[in-house]
Amino acid sequence: MSKLLNLATATFFLVLFVYPNAQAQTTADAASAKTFWSEVWQAYQTGNVDNVMQVYTDNAGSITPDGRLQSGKAAMKEDWENFMKMVDETPKFSPGEPNIRLITPDVAIVTYTTDADIKVGGQQVGGKMLGMAVAHKINGKWMLEFDSMTPVLTMPEGK
């Protein structure tokens, strides 16, 4: 009985020590992912392709707002360069507060809203969008593995 009591006491103190550390780690990981997400938008706001590509892994993927699947940083970079040649000026994004869900301390799913000011030939082609991204912490640095932006379409009201 003494061994069982000692084991229970040791387990109790171990949980008291480990659980708060795990919570602190999770909070710190979520905070660092949120900081990274702010850096992602700062890169996009520059309109500089190289700045944007720095936040992605080499094998990252993306679904563009017009529904094309991009695989790999090289394809994504080429697509972004072509997009920047098409727009009248550097797009402006007004991102909302992200929702960051840690899957593990080094993998996060980010959902977000943004309002995109994008003009092509004087016509507004941007607008409200919903997005989702998968971020992965590699060697202590968050990177995007995947992202997708979906335009929000206003549906007609029912009868």
Chimera marker file (.cmm) of the C-alpha trace (Angstrom):
<marker_set name="trace">
<marker id="1" x="0.000" y="0.000" z="0.000" r="1" g="1" b="0" radius="0.5"/>
<marker id="2" x="2.923" y="2.308" z="0.768" r="1" g="1" b="0" radius="0.5"/>
<marker id="3" x="4.314" y="1.863" z="-2.762" r="1" g="1" b="0" radius="0.5"/>
<marker id="4" x="0.922" y="2.720" z="-4.253" r="1" g="1" b="0" radius="0.5"/>
<marker id="5" x="0.642" y="5.826" z="-2.090" r="1" g="1" b="0" radius="0.5"/>
<marker id="6" x="4.176" y="6.896" z="-3.080" r="1" g="1" b="0" radius="0.5"/>
<marker id="7" x="3.370" y="6.334" z="-6.767" r="1" g="1" b="0" radius="0.5"/>
<marker id="8" x="0.142" y="8.325" z="-6.478" r="1" g="1" b="0" radius="0.5"/>
<marker id="9" x="1.933" y="11.179" z="-4.696" r="1" g="1" b="0" radius="0.5"/>
<marker id="10" x="4.742" y="11.235" z="-7.273" r="1" g="1" b="0" radius="0.5"/>
<marker id="11" x="2.214" y="11.219" z="-10.121" r="1" g="1" b="0" radius="0.5"/>
<marker id="12" x="0.270" y="14.053" z="-8.492" r="1" g="1" b="0" radius="0.5"/>
<marker id="13" x="3.365" y="16.257" z="-8.198" r="1" g="1" b="0" radius="0.5"/>
<marker id="14" x="4.493" y="15.340" z="-11.714" r="1" g="1" b="0" radius="0.5"/>
<marker id="15" x="1.117" y="16.425" z="-13.106" r="1" g="1" b="0" radius="0.5"/>
<marker id="16" x="1.285" y="19.650" z="-11.081" r="1" g="1" b="0" radius="0.5"/>
<marker id="17" x="4.667" y="20.422" z="-12.666" r="1" g="1" b="0" radius="0.5"/>
<marker id="18" x="4.157" y="19.156" z="-16.239" r="1" g="1" b="0" radius="0.5"/>
<marker id="19" x="0.599" y="20.351" z="-16.944" r="1" g="1" b="0" radius="0.5"/>
<marker id="20" x="1.260" y="24.076" z="-16.330" r="1" g="1" b="0" radius="0.5"/>
<marker id="21" x="4.445" y="23.849" z="-18.426" r="1" g="1" b="0" radius="0.5"/>
<marker id="22" x="2.492" y="22.217" z="-21.253" r="1" g="1" b="0" radius="0.5"/>
<marker id="23" x="-0.130" y="24.963" z="-21.044" r="1" g="1" b="0" radius="0.5"/>
<marker id="24" x="2.573" y="27.654" z="-21.024" r="1" g="1" b="0" radius="0.5"/>
<marker id="25" x="4.225" y="26.010" z="-24.027" r="1" g="1" b="0" radius="0.5"/>
<marker id="26" x="0.919" y="25.904" z="-25.912" r="1" g="1" b="0" radius="0.5"/>
<marker id="27" x="0.234" y="29.565" z="-25.110" r="1" g="1" b="0" radius="0.5"/>
<marker id="28" x="3.733" y="30.542" z="-26.246" r="1" g="1" b="0" radius="0.5"/>
<marker id="29" x="3.374" y="28.492" z="-29.459" r="1" g="1" b="0" radius="0.5"/>
<marker id="30" x="0.007" y="30.098" z="-30.226" r="1" g="1" b="0" radius="0.5"/>
<marker id="31" x="1.451" y="33.566" z="-29.556" r="1" g="1" b="0" radius="0.5"/>
<marker id="32" x="4.434" y="32.916" z="-31.830" r="1" g="1" b="0" radius="0.5"/>
<marker id="33" x="2.092" y="31.587" z="-34.555" r="1" g="1" b="0" radius="0.5"/>
<marker id="34" x="0.006" y="34.763" z="-34.255" r="1" g="1" b="0" radius="0.5"/>
<marker id="35" x="3.146" y="36.908" z="-34.570" r="1" g="1" b="0" radius="0.5"/>
<marker id="36" x="4.142" y="34.889" z="-37.638" r="1" g="1" b="0" radius="0.5"/>
<marker id="37" x="0.699" y="35.445" z="-39.144" r="1" g="1" b="0" radius="0.5"/>
<marker id="38" x="1.194" y="39.197" z="-38.786" r="1" g="1" b="0" radius="0.5"/>
<marker id="39" x="4.532" y="38.832" z="-40.605" r="1" g="1" b="0" radius="0.5"/>
<marker id="40" x="2.782" y="36.947" z="-43.431" r="1" g="1" b="0" radius="0.5"/>
<marker id="41" x="0.451" y="39.889" z="-44.034" r="1" g="1" b="0" radius="0.5"/>
<marker id="42" x="3.325" y="42.372" z="-43.821" r="1" g="1" b="0" radius="0.5"/>
<marker id="43" x="5.078" y="40.414" z="-46.588" r="1" g="1" b="0" radius="0.5"/>
<marker id="44" x="1.952" y="40.464" z="-48.756" r="1" g="1" b="0" radius="0.5"/>
<marker id="45" x="1.479" y="44.207" z="-48.187" r="1" g="1" b="0" radius="0.5"/>
<marker id="46" x="4.906" y="44.929" z="-49.722" r="1" g="1" b="0" radius="0.5"/>
<marker id="47" x="3.880" y="43.440" z="-53.063" r="1" g="1" b="0" radius="0.5"/>
<marker id="48" x="7.438" y="42.077" z="-53.309" r="1" g="1" b="0" radius="0.5"/>
<marker id="49" x="7.403" y="38.491" z="-54.585" r="1" g="1" b="0" radius="0.5"/>
<marker id="50" x="10.597" y="37.517" z="-52.741" r="1" g="1" b="0" radius="0.5"/>
<marker id="51" x="9.202" y="38.847" z="-49.436" r="1" g="1" b="0" radius="0.5"/>
<marker id="52" x="6.035" y="36.830" z="-49.941" r="1" g="1" b="0" radius="0.5"/>
<marker id="53" x="7.877" y="33.620" z="-50.834" r="1" g="1" b="0" radius="0.5"/>
<marker id="54" x="10.021" y="33.786" z="-47.665" r="1" g="1" b="0" radius="0.5"/>
<marker id="55" x="7.017" y="32.719" z="-45.560" r="1" g="1" b="0" radius="0.5"/>
<marker id="56" x="6.456" y="29.476" z="-47.536" r="1" g="1" b="0" radius="0.5"/>
<marker id="57" x="8.255" y="26.129" z="-47.423" r="1" g="1" b="0" radius="0.5"/>
<marker id="58" x="9.764" y="24.881" z="-50.681" r="1" g="1" b="0" radius="0.5"/>
<marker id="59" x="7.000" y="22.285" z="-51.074" r="1" g="1" b="0" radius="0.5"/>
<marker id="60" x="4.121" y="24.556" z="-50.059" r="1" g="1" b="0" radius="0.5"/>
<marker id="61" x="0.807" y="24.457" z="-51.837" r="1" g="1" b="0" radius="0.5"/>
<marker id="62" x="-1.945" y="26.965" z="-52.429" r="1" g="1" b="0" radius="0.5"/>
<marker id="63" x="-5.426" y="27.247" z="-53.833" r="1" g="1" b="0" radius="0.5"/>
<marker id="64" x="-5.772" y="30.670" z="-55.431" r="1" g="1" b="0" radius="0.5"/>
<marker id="65" x="-8.972" y="32.749" z="-55.140" r="1" g="1" b="0" radius="0.5"/>
<marker id="66" x="-9.791" y="31.830" z="-58.751" r="1" g="1" b="0" radius="0.5"/>
<marker id="67" x="-9.586" y="28.115" z="-57.898" r="1" g="1" b="0" radius="0.5"/>
<marker id="68" x="-6.185" y="27.054" z="-59.252" r="1" g="1" b="0" radius="0.5"/>
<marker id="69" x="-4.041" y="24.618" z="-57.282" r="1" g="1" b="0" radius="0.5"/>
<marker id="70" x="-0.379" y="25.579" z="-57.003" r="1" g="1" b="0" radius="0.5"/>
<marker id="71" x="2.200" y="23.036" z="-55.835" r="1" g="1" b="0" radius="0.5"/>
<marker id="72" x="5.673" y="24.091" z="-54.792" r="1" g="1" b="0" radius="0.5"/>
<marker id="73" x="7.237" y="27.463" z="-54.122" r="1" g="1" b="0" radius="0.5"/>
<marker id="74" x="8.500" y="27.839" z="-57.710" r="1" g="1" b="0" radius="0.5"/>
<marker id="75" x="4.979" y="27.530" z="-59.167" r="1" g="1" b="0" radius="0.5"/>
<marker id="76" x="3.577" y="29.830" z="-56.498" r="1" g="1" b="0" radius="0.5"/>
<marker id="77" x="6.271" y="32.423" z="-57.193" r="1" g="1" b="0" radius="0.5"/>
<marker id="78" x="5.616" y="32.339" z="-60.945" r="1" g="1" b="0" radius="0.5"/>
<marker id="79" x="1.880" y="32.713" z="-60.323" r="1" g="1" b="0" radius="0.5"/>
<marker id="80" x="2.414" y="35.657" z="-57.955" r="1" g="1" b="0" radius="0.5"/>
<marker id="81" x="4.777" y="37.363" z="-60.442" r="1" g="1" b="0" radius="0.5"/>
<marker id="82" x="2.170" y="37.017" z="-63.209" r="1" g="1" b="0" radius="0.5"/>
<marker id="83" x="-0.536" y="38.325" z="-60.881" r="1" g="1" b="0" radius="0.5"/>
<marker id="84" x="1.542" y="41.390" z="-59.963" r="1" g="1" b="0" radius="0.5"/>
<marker id="85" x="2.014" y="42.194" z="-63.688" r="1" g="1" b="0" radius="0.5"/>
<marker id="86" x="-1.763" y="42.095" z="-64.145" r="1" g="1" b="0" radius="0.5"/>
<marker id="87" x="-2.863" y="44.353" z="-61.249" r="1" g="1" b="0" radius="0.5"/>
<marker id="88" x="-2.967" y="48.159" z="-61.455" r="1" g="1" b="0" radius="0.5"/>
<marker id="89" x="-1.147" y="48.594" z="-58.148" r="1" g="1" b="0" radius="0.5"/>
<marker id="90" x="0.057" y="46.582" z="-55.162" r="1" g="1" b="0" radius="0.5"/>
<marker id="91" x="-2.993" y="44.887" z="-53.628" r="1" g="1" b="0" radius="0.5"/>
<marker id="92" x="-3.971" y="46.035" z="-50.153" r="1" g="1" b="0" radius="0.5"/>
<marker id="93" x="-5.284" y="43.560" z="-47.618" r="1" g="1" b="0" radius="0.5"/>
<marker id="94" x="-7.192" y="44.257" z="-44.415" r="1" g="1" b="0" radius="0.5"/>
<marker id="95" x="-6.927" y="40.980" z="-42.502" r="1" g="1" b="0" radius="0.5"/>
<marker id="96" x="-9.210" y="40.222" z="-39.590" r="1" g="1" b="0" radius="0.5"/>
<marker id="97" x="-8.144" y="38.601" z="-36.346" r="1" g="1" b="0" radius="0.5"/>
<marker id="98" x="-6.885" y="35.075" z="-37.095" r="1" g="1" b="0" radius="0.5"/>
<marker id="99" x="-8.207" y="31.962" z="-35.398" r="1" g="1" b="0" radius="0.5"/>
<marker id="100" x="-5.166" y="29.809" z="-34.633" r="1" g="1" b="0" radius="0.5"/>
<marker id="101" x="-5.671" y="26.180" z="-33.674" r="1" g="1" b="0" radius="0.5"/>
<marker id="102" x="-2.561" y="24.289" z="-32.649" r="1" g="1" b="0" radius="0.5"/>
<marker id="103" x="-2.670" y="20.685" z="-33.810" r="1" g="1" b="0" radius="0.5"/>
<marker id="104" x="0.716" y="20.067" z="-32.190" r="1" g="1" b="0" radius="0.5"/>
<marker id="105" x="3.164" y="22.633" z="-30.767" r="1" g="1" b="0" radius="0.5"/>
<marker id="106" x="4.689" y="22.933" z="-34.254" r="1" g="1" b="0" radius="0.5"/>
<marker id="107" x="1.651" y="22.612" z="-36.557" r="1" g="1" b="0" radius="0.5"/>
<marker id="108" x="-1.160" y="25.161" z="-36.641" r="1" g="1" b="0" radius="0.5"/>
<marker id="109" x="-4.308" y="25.654" z="-38.679" r="1" g="1" b="0" radius="0.5"/>
<marker id="110" x="-5.092" y="29.321" z="-39.222" r="1" g="1" b="0" radius="0.5"/>
<marker id="111" x="-8.496" y="30.507" z="-40.379" r="1" g="1" b="0" radius="0.5"/>
<marker id="112" x="-9.016" y="34.156" z="-41.185" r="1" g="1" b="0" radius="0.5"/>
<marker id="113" x="-10.976" y="36.820" z="-43.000" r="1" g="1" b="0" radius="0.5"/>
<marker id="114" x="-9.598" y="39.579" z="-45.158" r="1" g="1" b="0" radius="0.5"/>
<marker id="115" x="-10.868" y="42.361" z="-47.324" r="1" g="1" b="0" radius="0.5"/>
<marker id="116" x="-8.739" y="42.639" z="-50.461" r="1" g="1" b="0" radius="0.5"/>
<marker id="117" x="-8.435" y="45.840" z="-52.474" r="1" g="1" b="0" radius="0.5"/>
<marker id="118" x="-7.300" y="44.544" z="-55.874" r="1" g="1" b="0" radius="0.5"/>
<marker id="119" x="-7.813" y="46.426" z="-59.119" r="1" g="1" b="0" radius="0.5"/>
<marker id="120" x="-7.275" y="45.165" z="-62.667" r="1" g="1" b="0" radius="0.5"/>
<marker id="121" x="-7.897" y="47.605" z="-65.508" r="1" g="1" b="0" radius="0.5"/>
<marker id="122" x="-9.547" y="50.004" z="-63.060" r="1" g="1" b="0" radius="0.5"/>
<marker id="123" x="-12.054" y="47.362" z="-61.961" r="1" g="1" b="0" radius="0.5"/>
<marker id="124" x="-12.257" y="46.102" z="-58.376" r="1" g="1" b="0" radius="0.5"/>
<marker id="125" x="-11.712" y="42.339" z="-58.401" r="1" g="1" b="0" radius="0.5"/>
<marker id="126" x="-10.938" y="41.958" z="-54.717" r="1" g="1" b="0" radius="0.5"/>
<marker id="127" x="-13.360" y="41.975" z="-51.827" r="1" g="1" b="0" radius="0.5"/>
<marker id="128" x="-14.176" y="39.925" z="-48.766" r="1" g="1" b="0" radius="0.5"/>
<marker id="129" x="-12.446" y="36.563" z="-48.537" r="1" g="1" b="0" radius="0.5"/>
<marker id="130" x="-12.191" y="33.677" z="-46.107" r="1" g="1" b="0" radius="0.5"/>
<marker id="131" x="-8.960" y="31.798" z="-45.831" r="1" g="1" b="0" radius="0.5"/>
<marker id="132" x="-7.295" y="28.816" z="-44.284" r="1" g="1" b="0" radius="0.5"/>
<marker id="133" x="-3.609" y="28.071" z="-43.878" r="1" g="1" b="0" radius="0.5"/>
<marker id="134" x="-1.438" y="25.348" z="-42.393" r="1" g="1" b="0" radius="0.5"/>
<marker id="135" x="1.674" y="26.630" z="-40.658" r="1" g="1" b="0" radius="0.5"/>
<marker id="136" x="4.567" y="24.426" z="-39.594" r="1" g="1" b="0" radius="0.5"/>
<marker id="137" x="7.324" y="25.384" z="-37.183" r="1" g="1" b="0" radius="0.5"/>
<marker id="138" x="10.634" y="24.206" z="-38.641" r="1" g="1" b="0" radius="0.5"/>
<marker id="139" x="13.815" y="24.686" z="-36.612" r="1" g="1" b="0" radius="0.5"/>
<marker id="140" x="11.969" y="27.177" z="-34.396" r="1" g="1" b="0" radius="0.5"/>
<marker id="141" x="10.585" y="29.239" z="-37.309" r="1" g="1" b="0" radius="0.5"/>
<marker id="142" x="6.984" y="29.179" z="-38.525" r="1" g="1" b="0" radius="0.5"/>
<marker id="143" x="6.492" y="28.621" z="-42.273" r="1" g="1" b="0" radius="0.5"/>
<marker id="144" x="3.400" y="28.160" z="-44.431" r="1" g="1" b="0" radius="0.5"/>
<marker id="145" x="2.840" y="24.685" z="-45.857" r="1" g="1" b="0" radius="0.5"/>
<marker id="146" x="-0.502" y="25.482" z="-47.470" r="1" g="1" b="0" radius="0.5"/>
<marker id="147" x="-2.940" y="28.340" z="-47.876" r="1" g="1" b="0" radius="0.5"/>
<marker id="148" x="-6.220" y="29.013" z="-49.593" r="1" g="1" b="0" radius="0.5"/>
<marker id="149" x="-8.367" y="32.113" z="-50.070" r="1" g="1" b="0" radius="0.5"/>
<marker id="150" x="-12.012" y="31.846" z="-51.048" r="1" g="1" b="0" radius="0.5"/>
<marker id="151" x="-13.996" y="34.887" z="-52.195" r="1" g="1" b="0" radius="0.5"/>
<marker id="152" x="-17.166" y="35.470" z="-50.197" r="1" g="1" b="0" radius="0.5"/>
<marker id="153" x="-20.115" y="35.524" z="-52.573" r="1" g="1" b="0" radius="0.5"/>
<marker id="154" x="-23.324" y="37.290" z="-51.596" r="1" g="1" b="0" radius="0.5"/>
<marker id="155" x="-26.203" y="34.926" z="-52.145" r="1" g="1" b="0" radius="0.5"/>
<marker id="156" x="-29.666" y="36.188" z="-53.082" r="1" g="1" b="0" radius="0.5"/>
<marker id="157" x="-32.241" y="36.146" z="-50.343" r="1" g="1" b="0" radius="0.5"/>
<marker id="158" x="-34.772" y="33.306" z="-50.436" r="1" g="1" b="0" radius="0.5"/>
<marker id="159" x="-38.449" y="33.757" z="-51.189" r="1" g="1" b="0" radius="0.5"/>
<link id1="1" id2="2" r="1" g="1" b="0" radius="0.2"/>
<link id1="2" id2="3" r="1" g="1" b="0" radius="0.2"/>
<link id1="3" id2="4" r="1" g="1" b="0" radius="0.2"/>
<link id1="4" id2="5" r="1" g="1" b="0" radius="0.2"/>
<link id1="5" id2="6" r="1" g="1" b="0" radius="0.2"/>
<link id1="6" id2="7" r="1" g="1" b="0" radius="0.2"/>
<link id1="7" id2="8" r="1" g="1" b="0" radius="0.2"/>
<link id1="8" id2="9" r="1" g="1" b="0" radius="0.2"/>
<link id1="9" id2="10" r="1" g="1" b="0" radius="0.2"/>
<link id1="10" id2="11" r="1" g="1" b="0" radius="0.2"/>
<link id1="11" id2="12" r="1" g="1" b="0" radius="0.2"/>
<link id1="12" id2="13" r="1" g="1" b="0" radius="0.2"/>
<link id1="13" id2="14" r="1" g="1" b="0" radius="0.2"/>
<link id1="14" id2="15" r="1" g="1" b="0" radius="0.2"/>
<link id1="15" id2="16" r="1" g="1" b="0" radius="0.2"/>
<link id1="16" id2="17" r="1" g="1" b="0" radius="0.2"/>
<link id1="17" id2="18" r="1" g="1" b="0" radius="0.2"/>
<link id1="18" id2="19" r="1" g="1" b="0" radius="0.2"/>
<link id1="19" id2="20" r="1" g="1" b="0" radius="0.2"/>
<link id1="20" id2="21" r="1" g="1" b="0" radius="0.2"/>
<link id1="21" id2="22" r="1" g="1" b="0" radius="0.2"/>
<link id1="22" id2="23" r="1" g="1" b="0" radius="0.2"/>
<link id1="23" id2="24" r="1" g="1" b="0" radius="0.2"/>
<link id1="24" id2="25" r="1" g="1" b="0" radius="0.2"/>
<link id1="25" id2="26" r="1" g="1" b="0" radius="0.2"/>
<link id1="26" id2="27" r="1" g="1" b="0" radius="0.2"/>
<link id1="27" id2="28" r="1" g="1" b="0" radius="0.2"/>
<link id1="28" id2="29" r="1" g="1" b="0" radius="0.2"/>
<link id1="29" id2="30" r="1" g="1" b="0" radius="0.2"/>
<link id1="30" id2="31" r="1" g="1" b="0" radius="0.2"/>
<link id1="31" id2="32" r="1" g="1" b="0" radius="0.2"/>
<link id1="32" id2="33" r="1" g="1" b="0" radius="0.2"/>
<link id1="33" id2="34" r="1" g="1" b="0" radius="0.2"/>
<link id1="34" id2="35" r="1" g="1" b="0" radius="0.2"/>
<link id1="35" id2="36" r="1" g="1" b="0" radius="0.2"/>
<link id1="36" id2="37" r="1" g="1" b="0" radius="0.2"/>
<link id1="37" id2="38" r="1" g="1" b="0" radius="0.2"/>
<link id1="38" id2="39" r="1" g="1" b="0" radius="0.2"/>
<link id1="39" id2="40" r="1" g="1" b="0" radius="0.2"/>
<link id1="40" id2="41" r="1" g="1" b="0" radius="0.2"/>
<link id1="41" id2="42" r="1" g="1" b="0" radius="0.2"/>
<link id1="42" id2="43" r="1" g="1" b="0" radius="0.2"/>
<link id1="43" id2="44" r="1" g="1" b="0" radius="0.2"/>
<link id1="44" id2="45" r="1" g="1" b="0" radius="0.2"/>
<link id1="45" id2="46" r="1" g="1" b="0" radius="0.2"/>
<link id1="46" id2="47" r="1" g="1" b="0" radius="0.2"/>
<link id1="47" id2="48" r="1" g="1" b="0" radius="0.2"/>
<link id1="48" id2="49" r="1" g="1" b="0" radius="0.2"/>
<link id1="49" id2="50" r="1" g="1" b="0" radius="0.2"/>
<link id1="50" id2="51" r="1" g="1" b="0" radius="0.2"/>
<link id1="51" id2="52" r="1" g="1" b="0" radius="0.2"/>
<link id1="52" id2="53" r="1" g="1" b="0" radius="0.2"/>
<link id1="53" id2="54" r="1" g="1" b="0" radius="0.2"/>
<link id1="54" id2="55" r="1" g="1" b="0" radius="0.2"/>
<link id1="55" id2="56" r="1" g="1" b="0" radius="0.2"/>
<link id1="56" id2="57" r="1" g="1" b="0" radius="0.2"/>
<link id1="57" id2="58" r="1" g="1" b="0" radius="0.2"/>
<link id1="58" id2="59" r="1" g="1" b="0" radius="0.2"/>
<link id1="59" id2="60" r="1" g="1" b="0" radius="0.2"/>
<link id1="60" id2="61" r="1" g="1" b="0" radius="0.2"/>
<link id1="61" id2="62" r="1" g="1" b="0" radius="0.2"/>
<link id1="62" id2="63" r="1" g="1" b="0" radius="0.2"/>
<link id1="63" id2="64" r="1" g="1" b="0" radius="0.2"/>
<link id1="64" id2="65" r="1" g="1" b="0" radius="0.2"/>
<link id1="65" id2="66" r="1" g="1" b="0" radius="0.2"/>
<link id1="66" id2="67" r="1" g="1" b="0" radius="0.2"/>
<link id1="67" id2="68" r="1" g="1" b="0" radius="0.2"/>
<link id1="68" id2="69" r="1" g="1" b="0" radius="0.2"/>
<link id1="69" id2="70" r="1" g="1" b="0" radius="0.2"/>
<link id1="70" id2="71" r="1" g="1" b="0" radius="0.2"/>
<link id1="71" id2="72" r="1" g="1" b="0" radius="0.2"/>
<link id1="72" id2="73" r="1" g="1" b="0" radius="0.2"/>
<link id1="73" id2="74" r="1" g="1" b="0" radius="0.2"/>
<link id1="74" id2="75" r="1" g="1" b="0" radius="0.2"/>
<link id1="75" id2="76" r="1" g="1" b="0" radius="0.2"/>
<link id1="76" id2="77" r="1" g="1" b="0" radius="0.2"/>
<link id1="77" id2="78" r="1" g="1" b="0" radius="0.2"/>
<link id1="78" id2="79" r="1" g="1" b="0" radius="0.2"/>
<link id1="79" id2="80" r="1" g="1" b="0" radius="0.2"/>
<link id1="80" id2="81" r="1" g="1" b="0" radius="0.2"/>
<link id1="81" id2="82" r="1" g="1" b="0" radius="0.2"/>
<link id1="82" id2="83" r="1" g="1" b="0" radius="0.2"/>
<link id1="83" id2="84" r="1" g="1" b="0" radius="0.2"/>
<link id1="84" id2="85" r="1" g="1" b="0" radius="0.2"/>
<link id1="85" id2="86" r="1" g="1" b="0" radius="0.2"/>
<link id1="86" id2="87" r="1" g="1" b="0" radius="0.2"/>
<link id1="87" id2="88" r="1" g="1" b="0" radius="0.2"/>
<link id1="88" id2="89" r="1" g="1" b="0" radius="0.2"/>
<link id1="89" id2="90" r="1" g="1" b="0" radius="0.2"/>
<link id1="90" id2="91" r="1" g="1" b="0" radius="0.2"/>
<link id1="91" id2="92" r="1" g="1" b="0" radius="0.2"/>
<link id1="92" id2="93" r="1" g="1" b="0" radius="0.2"/>
<link id1="93" id2="94" r="1" g="1" b="0" radius="0.2"/>
<link id1="94" id2="95" r="1" g="1" b="0" radius="0.2"/>
<link id1="95" id2="96" r="1" g="1" b="0" radius="0.2"/>
<link id1="96" id2="97" r="1" g="1" b="0" radius="0.2"/>
<link id1="97" id2="98" r="1" g="1" b="0" radius="0.2"/>
<link id1="98" id2="99" r="1" g="1" b="0" radius="0.2"/>
<link id1="99" id2="100" r="1" g="1" b="0" radius="0.2"/>
<link id1="100" id2="101" r="1" g="1" b="0" radius="0.2"/>
<link id1="101" id2="102" r="1" g="1" b="0" radius="0.2"/>
<link id1="102" id2="103" r="1" g="1" b="0" radius="0.2"/>
<link id1="103" id2="104" r="1" g="1" b="0" radius="0.2"/>
<link id1="104" id2="105" r="1" g="1" b="0" radius="0.2"/>
<link id1="105" id2="106" r="1" g="1" b="0" radius="0.2"/>
<link id1="106" id2="107" r="1" g="1" b="0" radius="0.2"/>
<link id1="107" id2="108" r="1" g="1" b="0" radius="0.2"/>
<link id1="108" id2="109" r="1" g="1" b="0" radius="0.2"/>
<link id1="109" id2="110" r="1" g="1" b="0" radius="0.2"/>
<link id1="110" id2="111" r="1" g="1" b="0" radius="0.2"/>
<link id1="111" id2="112" r="1" g="1" b="0" radius="0.2"/>
<link id1="112" id2="113" r="1" g="1" b="0" radius="0.2"/>
<link id1="113" id2="114" r="1" g="1" b="0" radius="0.2"/>
<link id1="114" id2="115" r="1" g="1" b="0" radius="0.2"/>
<link id1="115" id2="116" r="1" g="1" b="0" radius="0.2"/>
<link id1="116" id2="117" r="1" g="1" b="0" radius="0.2"/>
<link id1="117" id2="118" r="1" g="1" b="0" radius="0.2"/>
<link id1="118" id2="119" r="1" g="1" b="0" radius="0.2"/>
<link id1="119" id2="120" r="1" g="1" b="0" radius="0.2"/>
<link id1="120" id2="121" r="1" g="1" b="0" radius="0.2"/>
<link id1="121" id2="122" r="1" g="1" b="0" radius="0.2"/>
<link id1="122" id2="123" r="1" g="1" b="0" radius="0.2"/>
<link id1="123" id2="124" r="1" g="1" b="0" radius="0.2"/>
<link id1="124" id2="125" r="1" g="1" b="0" radius="0.2"/>
<link id1="125" id2="126" r="1" g="1" b="0" radius="0.2"/>
<link id1="126" id2="127" r="1" g="1" b="0" radius="0.2"/>
<link id1="127" id2="128" r="1" g="1" b="0" radius="0.2"/>
<link id1="128" id2="129" r="1" g="1" b="0" radius="0.2"/>
<link id1="129" id2="130" r="1" g="1" b="0" radius="0.2"/>
<link id1="130" id2="131" r="1" g="1" b="0" radius="0.2"/>
<link id1="131" id2="132" r="1" g="1" b="0" radius="0.2"/>
<link id1="132" id2="133" r="1" g="1" b="0" radius="0.2"/>
<link id1="133" id2="134" r="1" g="1" b="0" radius="0.2"/>
<link id1="134" id2="135" r="1" g="1" b="0" radius="0.2"/>
<link id1="135" id2="136" r="1" g="1" b="0" radius="0.2"/>
<link id1="136" id2="137" r="1" g="1" b="0" radius="0.2"/>
<link id1="137" id2="138" r="1" g="1" b="0" radius="0.2"/>
<link id1="138" id2="139" r="1" g="1" b="0" radius="0.2"/>
<link id1="139" id2="140" r="1" g="1" b="0" radius="0.2"/>
<link id1="140" id2="141" r="1" g="1" b="0" radius="0.2"/>
<link id1="141" id2="142" r="1" g="1" b="0" radius="0.2"/>
<link id1="142" id2="143" r="1" g="1" b="0" radius="0.2"/>
<link id1="143" id2="144" r="1" g="1" b="0" radius="0.2"/>
<link id1="144" id2="145" r="1" g="1" b="0" radius="0.2"/>
<link id1="145" id2="146" r="1" g="1" b="0" radius="0.2"/>
<link id1="146" id2="147" r="1" g="1" b="0" radius="0.2"/>
<link id1="147" id2="148" r="1" g="1" b="0" radius="0.2"/>
<link id1="148" id2="149" r="1" g="1" b="0" radius="0.2"/>
<link id1="149" id2="150" r="1" g="1" b="0" radius="0.2"/>
<link id1="150" id2="151" r="1" g="1" b="0" radius="0.2"/>
<link id1="151" id2="152" r="1" g="1" b="0" radius="0.2"/>
<link id1="152" id2="153" r="1" g="1" b="0" radius="0.2"/>
<link id1="153" id2="154" r="1" g="1" b="0" radius="0.2"/>
<link id1="154" id2="155" r="1" g="1" b="0" radius="0.2"/>
<link id1="155" id2="156" r="1" g="1" b="0" radius="0.2"/>
<link id1="156" id2="157" r="1" g="1" b="0" radius="0.2"/>
<link id1="157" id2="158" r="1" g="1" b="0" radius="0.2"/>
<link id1="158" id2="159" r="1" g="1" b="0" radius="0.2"/>
</marker_set>
